[in-house]
Each structure stands twice: as structure tokens, then as C-alpha cells.
Amino acid sequence: MSISFEAVMSTVGSRNIIRLPISSSEMLPSRGMVMIQGTINGISFQAPLEPDGKGSHWFEVSDTLILQLEVEIGHPLSLKIEPLSEWTEPVIPDDIMEPIIKEGLLDQWNSLTTKARWEWLRWIRSTNNPATRQKRINVACSKLQKGDRRPCCFNASLCTIPEVSKSGVLFD
């Protein structure tokens, strides 16, 4: 299923992003994170779509893609996207991986699906408070030791990047 729409690139904090129109986002298989591939002005890309906490999605435009697009912030872009069934591996920060390795949980971690690793990452990173983040890392290790495969009680439809959101809602 291909979804075509027009959008503009904008800046939130230090990130260049594209927000999906809600009508396009509603065509996606989930209100949570979705992996996509597609084109922007004919240039191919892949990206994770992060929920915006308001019923739609957004994604960060990489510096490489910005150079290929040769466009400025606010100029209209033509997008064509489709959801992927295979998820790309998340980049896991050292402060999360080091305790997993130290506790001997690497085999358990590697046995998780890529989507499950994304869920752990999103749950852990969805706070600005360093103490809360560390507590979530400790809880994740404890749950992994017990054989849990996913975090509990996590609203996957909220934005989990605190630098661009407040209370799970993307800044305007």
C-alpha cells in the first residue's frame, strides 16, 4: 500500500523533520511507530515514523537526505511512502547496552525481535529525567532476566523523543 502526499520540512529544536498529514497517517497500520520506505521528490529513503502524540506521525530527515534533496525548510515536498514489515535495527545508546552486557543479558536481548528492541528503546528514552532513565534501564534488565520480552504499560502512540516533545506530544 503506497501513500502519497505533500508536506514541508520544518525544524523542531535541532532536528529537521517532516510531519505527515493526519489523513496520510491514518492509512498506516499503527498509531505507534512504523517503519517506512519511500521517496521524497523522487529520492529514495527509509525511516522510522515516530508518533506525534496527536494521532499522526513524523520523521527526522537525515543530513545526507537533506543534501540530496537540495531544498530549504518550508518548501513543498512530494512524498510517496509505504510501511515495511521488516524493522531496521535501532541504535542502542551505550548507557543501555552496557548494563545489558554486564548483567549477562546479551543473548536474551539478541533473541528479541527488532520491533521489541525498538519498544524497549522507546520506553527507556521517553524521559528527560536522568534518574528516571536509569531506573528504566534497571527495570529493563530485571524484566529481561525474568524472560519478559517487551516493556509493560507503555503508550506506543506517544512521541518518545523528549528533545522534541512534552508529555509525549511533538512540539508545534
KENUZA-757041 format. One record per residue (C-alpha): residue in one letter; x, z, y. Coordinates in steps of 0.02 Angstrom, whole numbers, plus 50000, padded with zeros to 5 digits. Layout:
N
aXZY ...
***
This chain:
172
m500005000050000 s500774994250164 i500315002250331 s500644992550492 f500564999950666 e501375000250837 a502245015650906 v503575020751031 m505155030651005 s505205046851104 t506375061651119 v505965079351065 g507415091051100 s508965081451048 r508065070850918 n507405053150936 i505775052050843 i504315040650805 r502585048350790 l501345039550678 p499625036250748 i498415047850659 s497445032750593 s499035026750504 s499495044250443 e497775046350367 m498175031850250 l499635041450173 p499445050350005 s499795067750077 r499615078350234 g501305085650183 m502995077150181 v503005059150121 m504505048050083 i504335030450153 q505215013950164 g504805000250285 t505344990350435 i505434993350622 n505454977050719 g505964968850555 i507434980750519 s507324989850352 f507425008850340 q506955023650230 a506475040750295 p505565056850254 l503975058650357 e503785076450417 p502035082950454 d501705086550638 g500545101250607 k499105091750691 g498585080350547 s499865066650571 h501705063350534 w503335059150622 f505115054750577 e506825055750656 v507635039050698 s509455039150644 d510815034250767 t511265019550654 l509475013050659 i509395015250848 l510945004350866 q510194991050752 l508534991150846 e509344989051017 v507834996951102 e507615010751228 i506505026051224 g504695021751265 h504755003251216 p503424997551092 l503974995450911 s503134986450768 l503174996450606 k502684992450428 i502875006850304 e502415011150126 p502545027650032 l503885029349899 s503585037749733 e505445041949716 w506055055049838 t507795054249915 e508885069649889 p508855081950033 v510465087550115 i510545106050074 p511495116750200 d512955127250138 d512075143750179 i510765139150048 m511885131249916 e513245144549916 p512105158749855 i511315147049726 i513055143249658 k513655161349674 e512145167749576 g512455155149437 l510845145749475 l511545128249496 d510875122249327 q509145129149370 w509235120949543 n509775104349470 s508355104949343 l507075104749485 t506275088649541 t506925081249703 k505215084949781 a505365103249729 r507095104549810 w506315097449970 e504955110849960 w506245124849945 l507245117550090 r505705115550200 w505115133350164 i506825140950200 r507155131150359 s505445133750438 t506015148750540 n507075151150695 n507485169050645 p509165170250553 a508625186250465 t507035177950401 r508025162850343 q509245174050247 k507795183550170 r507015167050113 i508675161650036 n508755178249941 v506935176449885 a507275158549830 c508735164349722 s507675178249648 k506245166349610 l507425153449534 q508155167249422 k506385170949362 g506105152549325 d504985148449473 r505115130149518 r504275129849690 p504055141849836 c502405151149843 c501115151649981 f501845137950089 n500785126850203 a501595109950172 s500605101550312 l501575110550450 c503165104650534 t504645114250462 i505985109950589 p505975124150717 e507055114550842 v505605102550874 s504085113450837 k503255130150869 s502165138550738 g502305122850632 v501655110950767 l502775097150836 f503105098751022 d502225086151134 
***
